[in-house]
């Protein structure tokens, strides 16, 4: 079995959080997970979820404005275990904006591993969701597996249509009329998917579209078109909160605390 590595893409510009001056990965959130009530930094959910899943080595993409993350999360401990971090700078954000560019930049560190990816600005439960997802991923010998959660706002997110065997048939990106009331949020992938992504990024750089955002949705669609083994696992009793903009943060704080099931 290949070694597992965690990946957190935190190189985005956070434009939808303006004029808030604190980077959103460091927003404080008050969470009751059924065992304790505690104030966490938003990015801590990503680290805890990755570590609970077995990823103790974590690569994190940042940009120059987010160097504070290196000082804040280095040495993070969960259940008396310490995470080991490597940080990769995402440059040229004005011309190369989009998650695929961040992943491509980190690809030398991710290649040869089974990669667990978790966003730094979402809160998901159960905390051990990667354990379930990895078991499913292995059972299907998948190239890419999406962790899918129920949501009340699929039109803002990424709904996934899944067949009876768990194969992905359709992935949508912020559709006006969603085909499912869910969204993907965590990922596990192997080298075939990473190789495809790197190739698509390099092709995109040479194209006339290079001044337009390249979406991870585009890479997912290419993986389906190329008949990679793409599966999804539904956490029907799980939950996912996406803090995409300042209004999401306001709504979260207005609740007083976020109640989750561990």
BELKA-V357893 format. One record per backbone hydrogen bond with DSSP energy under -0.5 kcal/mol. CO is the residue of the C=O (numbers start at 0). NH is the residue of the N-H. If there is no record, write none. Layout:
BEGIN
co-><CO/CO>
nh-><NH/NH>
END
This chain:
BEGIN
co-><2/4/5/6/7/7/8/13/14/15/16/22/23/24/26/28/28/29/30/30/31/32/35/37/37/39/40/40/41/41/42/43/44/45/46/47/48/49/49/50/53/55/55/56/57/58/59/60/61/62/63/65/66/66/67/68/69/72/75/77/80/82/83/85/87/88/91/91/95/96/97/97/98/99/100/101/102/103/105/105/106/109/112/113/114/114/115/116/118/120/121/122/124/125/127/127/128/129/130/131/132/133/134/135/136/136/137/142/143/144/145/145/146/146/147/148/152/153/156/157/158/159/160/160/162/165/166/169/171/179/180/182/184/185/186/187/188/189/189/190/191/192/193/194/195/196/197/198/199/200/201/202/203/206/208/212/213/214/214/215/216/217/218/219/220/221/222/223/227/228/228/228/229/230/232/232/233/234/234/238/239/240/240/241/244/245/246/247/248/249/250/251/252/254/256/257/257/259/261>
nh-><113/115/58/117/9/60/119/16/17/245/19/25/26/42/41/30/39/257/32/37/259/261/32/30/39/28/43/44/44/45/46/47/48/49/50/51/52/53/54/53/55/57/83/5/85/7/87/9/89/65/66/68/69/70/71/72/73/75/82/80/77/84/57/59/61/90/94/95/97/213/100/101/102/103/104/105/106/106/108/109/110/112/114/4/116/188/6/186/121/242/123/240/238/128/130/131/132/133/134/135/136/137/138/139/140/141/140/189/230/187/147/232/184/185/234/182/155/156/173/183/171/161/168/169/165/231/162/160/173/181/150/148/118/146/116/144/114/192/193/194/195/196/197/198/199/200/201/202/203/204/205/205/206/209/211/214/99/217/218/219/220/221/222/223/224/225/227/226/229/142/143/230/167/145/147/234/235/149/237/124/241/122/242/243/248/249/250/251/252/253/254/254/255/256/258/31/259/261/126>
END
